[in-house]
Amino acid sequence: MERNANLTGELKMKRTNELIVALAVMAVIIVITWGVFAVGENMPRGVTQYSQDVYQLHNIILGIVSVIGILVFTAMFTAIVLHRRSKGYQAARFSHSTKAEIIWTAIPVLILVVMAVPATRVLVDMENTGGAEMNIKITGYQWLWKYEYIEDDVSFFSALDRDSNRARQLGSGINPRDVENYLLEVDNRLIVPTNTRIRFLLTADDVIHSWWVPELGWKRDAIPGMINEAWTLIEEEGVFRGQCAELCGADHGFMPIVVEAVSPEAFRAWVSEQRQELADAAHDSARLWTREELMDRGHNVYQAQCASCHQGDGTGLEPAFPALVRDGVPTGDLETHMYTVLNGREGTAMAGFRDRLRPEDIAAALTYARNAWSDGAGEVVQPSRVDGSDRG
Amino acid sequence: MYLVFSLAMFLVGGAMALVIRAELFAPGLQLVNPEFFNQMTTMHALVMIFGAVMPAFVGLANWMVPMMIGAPDMALPRMNNWSFWILPFAFTLLLATLFMPSGAPASGWTLYPPLSLQGGNSLAFVILAIHLMGISSIMGAINIIATILNMRAPGMTLLRMPLFVWTWLITAFLLIAVMPVLAGAVTMLLTDRFFGTSFFNAAGGGDPVLYQHIFWFFGHPEVYIMILPAFGIVSEIIPTFSRKPLFGYTSMVYATASIAFLSFIVWAHHMFTVGMPLGAMLFFMYATMVIAVPTGIKIFNWIATMWRGSMSFETPMLFALGFVVLFTIGGLSGVMLAIVPANFQYHDTYFVVAHFHYVLVTGAVFAIMAGVYYWLPKWTGYMYDEKLGKFHFWWSTVWVNVLFFPQHYLGLAGMPRRIPDYAVQFTEFNMISSVGGFMFGFGQLLFAYIIWKCVRGGEKATAQVWDGARGLEWTVPSPAPLHTFDTPPLVDDNVAVHRDQLT
């Protein structure tokens, strides 16, 4: 009898001891967890109702898994602190407990159900792309984006801006810190109105890309031959930056996305401005250009479109990206050169630029490539030759 | 041999990772051009997965499974020989692409078309190398299954087998099921690239997303191929150093089997952003979340094994404990990734990179290291240097967290993966991560040194080696003779490792 009482007393003491240590261990782990959260960055809240839902969902799940982690590690480290041989702790012999196992199967199931409910609600909301007030088609190219405002008949390309592009060249000597919004600025921003439900139609021309602006709360792949849908409704004006999120080749890291949300009135004004510019540009491709004009524009087009593969001095990166100097295409027949630039070369990374650039840009780039280096073929190419209008 | 090969590949793949981390140390391109950077990320993954982790597990199985089940050796020695010798050739082919005019593959280890089809002729070498690795893995798996099912000593019933044997049995079935799927997928790539077919070419009526479905039908079970044997190793080590039988042996076996089953129906969670129907996304989300249940059971069982044990902390135990903690962190971020709307944010960012390095480096690789320290005395007949081993553990654990933990922050802050250069606001955490990478990486040379030193000699190991160890491998002398158990031992509940009689 007495011995039994002693044993129970010992067991009780053991239990109390375990509880005290467990609380201490838990305190330490909570402090560590808190530190880990305090040091780091969290997901951005975003500027749409949807992105805020995702942000909340993320925080809830993060909270749940953190609590699970804290409890699991508390149990483990309590055992490590107390039940060690160096303290002369005698090993128990138990190896099975159906009750415990049922409990730690059932509780996780319940937790998962709790997580699944809000996740399903937010997902169903995201996938409902109806009721759009305007549509924008996004096409991914290597390595830039094309935006088409379907209702307004406005379209343009959007590529890495020139300052970032210069600084990001290998051994450029420019400190990226001196470039404003390094790698997150484009030449033409995607301008959208606030408080308007916008549907995006995403596709790609060459390989798979993925359009991602964290502030909008989602990313969606742009896949050649397929059209994906997504939507947004931006509530506040501002500039939101993102990047391509699916590996798409050498310059995957250099095709940013910049969305500028403006008031619906400002947006209308911007659209009419764009349409005016388009009309002017049509005039541009019809007129005759001087050699200086073409070389000047050609330099810019070449740097933006061609230099990342063929390099600024036309020496290329053999063998994947051929040199343009020394027996390169621009030193030979103009028709072949023009055909390659317009249609691309199958089975290589050389894209066709027929739909990507305006005729005067292609003409300028051709002129530049045939004149800029000492061994080029030297002709001047007019826009009318590129779009075939010189042949009637 | 497998183990030496995989250690060599571990160091090669590690060197590639260091090139990546060196370039990412600061914004701007300093060392390599983007094309070469992409080759490095691609090759790093292929070498680490197929060259380091998988052969290491096969090597451990070859050495330990016969000893653990009381067999003289593996069932099919010739096939084993062949399966090993394919590997050096496969990796010669793969690594040779680095020196080819069109360069190594640069489309990520997943080889998604159309991007992978843009590369040069070296793609053919990569695909052939993958075929060879697949053949090698399948043969290894057949051999392991044949050994386990046919060569168990009398009395070694299936439910008396050590968990390492169990996990490998299940893994071997996974391998046989999915390696042919990978072979089919890359063969279609091959014909698309060289013979004018259009399986994945939208312009020819194909579907680029089809490849992703096929690839991940292989890819997800592959993930478990790399982690189930790790579960097995840890389930051997924790009871030994807790001096207490494994808690819930039977439920561990069932949990392993259900994880293997679930791995076949969750593949699309790698591709939530490709634009799937709502119903499909919901299905894959729920199925993925369910995996947390058997995985949770395993972690709880390990902790219950330690609870009221009499623990001591030799190097194998330290690595096993490191595994439990850090793998749990990787598992919890995995649950977060399963939540589709949040996945739309996490997908293809450094958050994912952090997640899978937690499960693969501090999961699979830590378990392999734990296993190597655990069985090294049995293989060599000498004890390794305990002081150095412990130092190796602490060094690795500290720096691996410095390396991978900040990557969670980077992903949440919006840094996509697979980019050679980044916006300046990501600089600080990238620098920390790179420092961690170099410290962790060079620390692994110490691991090679400890093994080398142990092979050369040291304190003689007894047959039992660890006082709490149970199982047939500890009944033979150290080093284990070339043929263990010429006469099969009799196995009953007193010899079996696990005593989980259901009442």
Interface residues (C-beta under 8 A of the other chain):
Chain A: V36 V39 G40 E41 N42 M43 P44 D53 V54 L57 H58 I61 L62 V65 S66 I68 G69 V72 F73 A75 M76 A79 I80 H83 R84 R85 S86 Y89 Q90 A91 A92 R93 F94 S95 H96 S97 A100 E101 W104 T105 P108 V109 L112 M115 A116 A119 T120 V122 L123 V124 M126 E127 A167 R168 Q169 L170 G171 S172 I174 N175 P176 R177 N181 Y182 L183 L184 L202 D206 V207 I208 S210 W212 P214 G217 W218 K219 R220 D221 I223 P224 G225 M226 N228 E229 G242 Q243 C244 A245 E246 L247 C248 G249 A250 D251 H252 G253 F254 L317 E318 P319 A320 G347 T348 A349
Chain B: P27 G28 L29 Q30 V32 N33 P34 E35 N38 P101 S102 G103 A106 S107 G108 Y112 P114 L115 L117 Q118 G120 A202 A203 G206 D207 P208 V209 S242 R243 K244 P245 L246 F247 G248 Y249 S251 T273 V274 G275 L278 M281 L282 M285 Y286 M289 V290 A292 V293 G296 I297 I299 F300 N301 I303 A304 M306 W307 R308 G309 S310 M311 S312 F313 L321 V324 V325 T328 I329 L332 S333 V335 M336 I339 V340 P341 A342 F344 Q345 H347 D348 T349 F405 P406 H408 Y409 L412 A413 G414 P416 R418 I419 P420 D421 Y422 A423 V424 F429 H498 R499 D500 Q501 L502
